[in-house]
Amino acid sequence: MERLIDMVKYGRLDPSKMISHKFNGFDSIEDSLILMKDKPRELIKPIVYLE
């Protein structure tokens, strides 16, 4: 895991390419959890942006 973090830290790996679904705010956390539970074929990694 440390090696992976270092690769991201030094720009050798772009983790944004793994994000398949984006959600915004606390109100969408439930939707993202339901998506992860259902695991559709196109799901790679959902992310919830909190500000």
Secondary structure as the mmCIF struct_conf table of DSSP 4:
data_model
#
loop_
_struct_conf.conf_type_id
_struct_conf.id
_struct_conf.beg_label_comp_id
_struct_conf.beg_label_asym_id
_struct_conf.beg_label_seq_id
_struct_conf.end_label_comp_id
_struct_conf.end_label_asym_id
_struct_conf.end_label_seq_id
HELX_RH_AL_P HELX_RH_AL_P1 GLU A 2 LYS A 9
TURN_TY1_P TURN_TY1_P1 TYR A 10 GLY A 11
BEND BEND1 ARG A 12 ARG A 12
HELX_RH_3T_P HELX_RH_3T_P1 PRO A 15 MET A 18
STRN STRN1 HIS A 21 ASN A 24
BEND BEND2 GLY A 25 GLY A 25
HELX_RH_3T_P HELX_RH_3T_P2 PHE A 26 SER A 28
HELX_RH_AL_P HELX_RH_AL_P2 ILE A 29 ASP A 38
TURN_TY1_P TURN_TY1_P2 ARG A 41 GLU A 42
BEND BEND3 ILE A 44 ILE A 44
STRN STRN2 PRO A 46 TYR A 49
#
